[in-house]
Amino acid sequence: MTDEKPRKTLSITRKPVSSTAVEQDGKAPMGIKRTGKRIITRDQLPQAAPAKPKPLKPKPSKAKKPPRKPVRKLVTPPSVVRARELNDSLNGFAVWLQRQPLALGIEKQVFRYIAEHHLSASKRVVQRLLYTHTHQRDYLQAVAAGGMRYGLDGQEAGEITPAESEYAKRLLSGL
């Protein structure tokens, strides 16, 4: 391998372009060195036709009202339906129907009644029903008058205290 001769190096150089040759070709103005890129000036660009304007879309007039959304049907929540059913069922008791003062802790009796009659009502439904029943004008007037409290079966279950009757009077004045 020592017999091999070293290879010769090949170098390519570009021939210098004379300024007179560039002027004669008319490709590049004098003083600009060509680098292999094409240079285009505005004068050399082809004249394009002006773009046509796009037609304007008609704006909606303010007099027109936007289309209405479809009206959703009002659906009564299931808890309200159950409360109505329970109220209708409890109207069988004279104490409930006549809005007499109810015994303290009456919700226990209501839950027993629900279990015996296989009704469906949650604790929240019962609480809401008792709240609406005990905040009606007739019931508050009966409590404000004083007297006895009653269970669902109609038996006496304690007496109304003066503080309770005063509270009922304050609620009545707010109605």
C-alpha positions in Angstrom: 0.0 0.0 0.0 2.9 2.2 0.2 3.1 1.9 -3.6 0.0 4.0 -4.1 0.4 7.4 -5.4 -1.4 10.3 -3.7 -4.5 11.4 -5.4 -4.7 14.8 -7.0 -7.2 17.3 -5.6 -9.7 18.7 -8.0 -10.8 22.3 -7.5 -13.3 24.1 -9.6 -13.3 27.8 -9.9 -15.8 30.0 -11.7 -14.6 32.2 -14.4 -14.9 35.8 -13.7 -17.7 37.5 -15.7 -16.7 40.7 -17.4 -18.9 43.7 -16.8 -19.4 44.2 -20.5 -20.8 40.7 -20.9 -23.5 41.3 -18.2 -24.5 44.5 -19.8 -24.9 42.9 -23.2 -27.0 40.0 -21.8 -29.3 42.4 -20.0 -29.9 39.9 -17.3 -28.4 41.8 -14.4 -27.7 45.4 -14.0 -24.2 46.6 -13.8 -22.6 46.4 -10.3 -24.7 43.4 -9.1 -22.8 40.2 -8.7 -24.7 37.1 -9.8 -24.9 34.5 -7.1 -27.1 32.0 -8.9 -30.3 33.5 -7.6 -32.7 35.3 -9.8 -33.4 38.9 -8.9 -36.7 40.4 -10.0 -37.6 44.1 -9.7 -41.1 45.5 -9.7 -40.6 46.8 -13.3 -40.1 43.2 -14.5 -43.3 41.8 -12.8 -46.3 41.1 -15.2 -49.2 43.5 -14.7 -52.1 41.6 -13.0 -55.7 42.7 -13.4 -57.1 44.3 -10.2 -59.1 41.9 -8.0 -62.8 42.0 -8.2 -64.5 43.1 -4.9 -66.5 40.4 -3.2 -70.2 41.1 -3.1 -71.4 42.3 0.3 -73.7 40.0 2.3 -76.9 41.7 3.3 -76.9 42.6 7.0 -80.0 41.3 8.9 -82.3 44.2 9.7 -82.8 45.0 13.3 -86.6 44.9 12.8 -86.5 41.2 12.4 -86.6 39.2 15.7 -84.3 36.2 16.1 -86.2 32.9 16.0 -87.4 31.8 19.3 -86.1 28.8 21.1 -88.6 26.0 21.5 -90.5 26.3 24.8 -89.6 23.6 27.2 -92.4 21.8 28.9 -92.5 22.5 32.6 -92.0 19.2 34.4 -93.0 18.9 38.0 -90.1 17.4 40.0 -90.8 13.9 41.5 -90.3 15.2 45.1 -93.2 17.7 44.6 -95.4 15.0 43.2 -94.7 12.7 46.2 -95.3 15.6 48.6 -98.8 16.2 47.0 -99.6 12.5 47.1 -98.6 12.3 50.8 -100.6 15.5 51.6 -103.7 14.0 49.9 -103.2 10.8 51.9 -102.8 12.7 55.2 -106.0 14.7 54.5 -107.8 11.5 55.7 -106.9 12.6 59.3 -109.2 15.3 60.8 -106.3 16.9 62.6 -104.4 17.4 59.3 -107.4 18.5 57.3 -108.6 21.0 59.9 -105.1 22.4 60.4 -105.1 21.8 64.2 -101.7 22.3 66.0 -99.6 19.1 65.5 -97.7 17.4 68.2 -93.9 18.0 68.5 -92.1 15.2 66.7 -95.0 14.5 64.4 -92.6 13.4 61.7 -92.1 10.1 63.4 -95.8 9.4 63.2 -95.8 10.5 59.5 -92.9 8.1 58.7 -94.8 5.3 60.4 -97.8 6.1 58.3 -95.7 6.1 55.2 -94.2 2.7 56.1 -97.6 1.1 56.9 -99.2 2.3 53.7 -96.2 1.6 51.5 -95.9 5.1 50.2 -92.7 6.6 48.7 -91.4 9.7 50.4 -87.9 10.8 51.5 -87.0 12.7 54.6 -86.6 15.9 52.6 -90.1 15.4 51.1 -91.6 15.0 54.6 -89.8 18.0 56.0 -90.9 20.2 53.1 -94.5 19.0 53.5 -94.5 19.7 57.2 -93.0 23.2 56.6 -95.6 24.2 54.1 -98.4 22.8 56.3 -97.2 24.5 59.5 -96.6 27.9 57.8 -100.1 28.3 56.4 -102.4 31.0 57.8 -105.0 28.7 59.3 -102.4 26.6 61.1 -100.6 29.6 62.5 -103.9 31.1 63.7 -104.7 27.9 65.6 -101.2 27.9 67.2 -101.5 31.6 68.1 -104.8 31.0 69.8 -103.1 28.5 72.1 -104.5 25.2 73.4 -103.5 21.6 72.9 -101.4 19.9 70.3 -102.6 16.7 68.6 -101.1 13.6 67.1 -102.3 12.2 63.7 -104.8 9.9 65.5 -106.5 13.0 67.2 -105.2 12.3 70.7 -103.9 15.2 72.7 -100.1 15.4 72.8 -99.0 18.4 74.9 -99.9 22.0 75.3 -98.8 25.0 73.2 -96.4 27.2 75.2 -96.8 31.0 75.3 -93.4 31.4 73.4 -94.7 29.2 70.6 -97.9 31.2 70.3 -95.9 34.5 70.3 -93.8 33.1 67.5 -96.9 32.1 65.5 -98.2 35.7 66.0 -94.9 37.1 64.6 -95.1 34.8 61.6 -98.7 35.9 61.0 -97.8 39.6 61.1 -95.1 38.9 58.5 -97.7 37.3 56.1 
